[in-house]
C-alpha cells in the first residue's frame, strides 16, 4: 500500500504534469525546432525541417538531435533557441491560457516545505523554460532546485538515470532512493526510477481511464499535481491549511480531484537522510518542449 510518510524528496516533471494536458503542444514543438533550424542555415524546406524534427523525436527522443547528426548544427544552441521561441509564443493570450496559475498547488507546496518536503523540478526541456513556466503557475519559489536537459548535456529522462541522479546530487541527497518520489505524466520516464526503488506517481489530467492503463511499475495514479500533495498530507495525518480567502476562488478548477492508489510492486521502507540535506507520455505521444 502507498505510504508517503517515507517520502521527503519530490522530483516534479514540468510539462503536462504541473499544468493541464495540452493537445497541440507536440506540433508546436516540431514547428519551433524546424523554424530555429532553418534560421541556423539548415538547407531544407519548412516541411522537410518539420518532418526531420518529428523523426528526430521518434528515433532520438528529442526534436533537435538529427539536425546535429545530419547537418552539424550546434544542438545545444538549437535546443535553447527552440525553447526561447516557445516562450515568446506566450505573449499570445491563447498560449498563456494553456498554462494557468494554480494558487492551490502553490499553497500545498508551501505547506509541504514546512513539513520537510524538498521540491525538485526536473524537465527534458531547458531550465529557462521550466523556470518561466513555474513562475507563470505561481510555484517557482517553492523549488529548491530547477534543472533542465541543458544542465545534463541534453540527456533525456526516459533514456538514462543521469538527470535524476544529477538533481538529487545538487540537493545533497545521500540515501537509498526509497524516500524519493518522481511525479511524471510520462510512463517511459518512470521505468528507471522504479528500478532503483524510487516511488512513482503518474499524473494524468483528464484521463479517467488512467488507473486501468497504469503498468505494474506505477505506484500511484493522480489526476492533478494538487492530488499528489493532498495524498502526501493524508498519509502523514497532516491537516491542510485553509486557502487564503483572496485566492481560494482562483483554485476552484483544481479542487475536487481524487488520487487513485495502486499497489506498489516493491515494499516501501524508509531511507536515511543526512543531517546536512538541503532544504506523460509513452513513446508514441507527442514531444514536450
Residue, then its C-alpha position, 0 to 999 in steps of 0.5 A: x500500500x502507498x505510504x508517503x510518510x517515507x517520502x521527503x524528496x519530490x522530483x516534479x516533471x514540468x510539462x503536462x504534469x504541473x499544468x493541464x494536458x495540452x493537445x497541440x503542444x507536440x506540433x508546436x514543438x516540431x514547428x519551433x525546432x524546424x523554424x530555429x533550424x532553418x534560421x541556423x542555415x539548415x538547407x531544407x524546406x519548412x516541411x522537410x525541417x518539420x518532418x526531420x524534427x518529428x523523426x528526430x523525436x521518434x528515433x532520438x527522443x528529442x526534436x533537435x538531435x538529427x539536425x546535429x547528426x545530419x547537418x552539424x548544427x550546434x544542438x545545444x544552441x538549437x535546443x535553447x533557441x527552440x525553447x526561447x521561441x516557445x516562450x515568446x509564443x506566450x505573449x499570445x493570450x491563447x498560449x498563456x491560457x494553456x498554462x494557468x496559475x494554480x494558487x492551490x498547488x502553490x499553497x500545498x507546496x508551501x505547506x509541504x516545505x514546512x513539513x520537510x518536503x524538498x521540491x525538485x523540478x526536473x524537465x527534458x526541456x531547458x531550465x529557462x523554460x521550466x523556470x518561466x513556466x513555474x513562475x507563470x503557475x505561481x510555484x517557482x519559489x517553492x523549488x529548491x532546485x530547477x534543472x533542465x536537459x541543458x544542465x545534463x548535456x541534453x540527456x533525456x529522462x526516459x533514456x538514462x538515470x543521469x538527470x535524476x541522479x544529477x538533481x538529487x546530487x545538487x540537493x545533497x541527497x545521500x540515501x537509498x532512493x526509497x524516500x524519493x518520489x518522481x511525479x511524471x505524466x510520462x510512463x517511459x520516464x518512470x521505468x528507471x526510477x522504479x528500478x532503483x526503488x524510487x516511488x512513482x506517481x503518474x499524473x494524468x489530467x483528464x484521463x479517467x481511464x488512467x488507473x486501468x492503463x497504469x503498468x505494474x511499475x506505477x505506484x500511484x495514479x493522480x489526476x492533478x499535481x494538487x492530488x499528489x500533495x493532498x495524498x502526501x498530507x493524508x498519509x502523514x495525518x497532516x491537516x491542510x491549511x485553509x486557502x487564503x480567502x483572496x485566492x481560494x476562488x482562483x483554485x476552484x478548477x483544481x479542487x475536487x480531484x481524487x488520487x487513485x492508489x495502486x499497489x506498489x510492486x516493491x515494499x516501501x521502507x524508509x531511507x536515511x537522510x543526512x543531517x546536512x540535506x538541503x532544504x506523460x507520455x509513452x513513446x508514441x505521444x507527442x514531444x514536450x518542449 
